[in-house]
Structure formats: C-alpha cells, structure tokens
Amino acid sequence: MPVKHDLYADLGVTKEELGKRRGGDAKLNALVDQYDELDAQIVGIEDKGDASDDELRTLKEKRLLAKDKIARQLSEAS
C-alpha cells in the first residue's frame, strides 16, 4: 500500500517548524502546497495503478523538484 512521502524528515524540520515558516513566507507556502498536491497525486496513482510508469516517474520527478525548491527557500529565508 502506498504511503505519503515524509517531507519533514527529508528536510530535517518538524511539522510545527515548517508550519511557522510557511505562515510568514507566501512563496514557501505555495511551494509546500504544490508538493502536497503532487504527493497526493502520486499516492493515488500508486494505490489505483491507473498510470503508466512514465507518467508516474514524471510526477515523482516534479515532486523531487518541488522538494528541492522548498529546501532552497528554507535556506534562503534562514
């Protein structure tokens, strides 16, 4: 069974810390929303198996790029 990707562990932050930072940074907030949307799509596809391997790989690549943008935004705002 597919599981939601653990963004907090990947970024080395707590949910609370990211929540606080999102509140004061509109760009970070939008990036995290984008990441969450991509992650939900991937979990849904993996659960149903209704996409090709190429489509799934493309979504996973987009999710990785979104995570990289979030990490960059967190480091720039520090």
C-alpha positions as CSV (number, residue, x, y, z in Angstrom):
1,M,0.0,0.0,0.0
2,P,1.4,3.4,-1.0
3,V,2.2,5.9,1.8
4,K,2.6,9.7,1.8
5,H,6.1,10.8,1.4
6,D,7.7,12.3,4.6
7,L,8.7,15.8,3.6
8,Y,9.6,16.8,7.2
9,A,12.1,14.0,7.5
10,D,13.6,14.8,4.1
11,L,14.0,18.5,5.1
12,G,15.1,17.8,8.6
13,V,12.4,20.0,10.1
14,T,9.4,19.4,12.3
15,K,5.9,19.9,11.1
16,E,5.5,22.7,13.6
17,E,8.7,24.5,12.4
18,L,7.6,24.3,8.8
19,G,4.2,25.5,9.7
20,K,5.6,28.6,11.4
21,R,7.9,29.3,8.5
22,R,5.0,28.9,6.0
23,G,2.9,31.4,7.9
24,G,5.5,34.2,7.2
25,D,6.5,33.2,3.7
26,A,4.0,33.2,0.9
27,K,6.4,31.6,-1.6
28,L,7.3,28.8,0.8
29,N,3.6,28.2,1.5
30,A,2.8,27.9,-2.3
31,L,5.8,25.5,-2.8
32,V,4.6,23.2,0.1
33,D,1.1,23.3,-1.3
34,Q,2.4,22.3,-4.7
35,Y,4.5,19.5,-3.1
36,D,1.5,18.2,-1.2
37,E,-0.7,18.1,-4.3
38,L,1.9,16.2,-6.3
39,D,2.5,13.8,-3.4
40,A,-1.3,13.2,-3.1
41,Q,-1.5,12.5,-6.9
42,I,1.4,10.0,-6.7
43,V,-0.1,8.2,-3.8
44,G,-3.5,8.0,-5.6
45,I,-1.9,6.7,-8.7
46,E,0.2,4.1,-6.9
47,D,-2.9,3.0,-5.0
48,K,-5.1,2.6,-8.1
49,G,-2.3,1.7,-10.6
50,D,-4.0,3.8,-13.2
51,A,-1.0,5.5,-14.8
52,S,1.9,4.4,-16.9
53,D,5.4,4.1,-15.4
54,D,6.5,7.1,-17.4
55,E,3.6,9.2,-16.0
56,L,4.4,8.1,-12.5
57,R,8.1,8.8,-13.0
58,T,7.4,12.3,-14.3
59,L,5.2,13.1,-11.3
60,K,7.9,11.8,-9.0
61,E,10.5,14.0,-10.7
62,K,8.2,17.0,-10.3
63,R,7.8,16.2,-6.6
64,L,11.6,16.0,-6.2
65,L,12.0,19.4,-7.9
66,A,9.3,20.8,-5.6
67,K,11.1,19.5,-2.6
68,D,14.4,21.0,-3.8
69,K,12.7,24.4,-4.2
70,I,11.3,24.1,-0.7
71,A,14.8,23.3,0.7
72,R,16.3,26.2,-1.2
73,Q,13.5,28.6,0.1
74,L,14.1,27.4,3.6
75,S,17.8,28.0,3.4
76,E,17.4,31.5,1.8
77,A,15.0,32.6,4.4
78,S,17.3,31.5,7.3
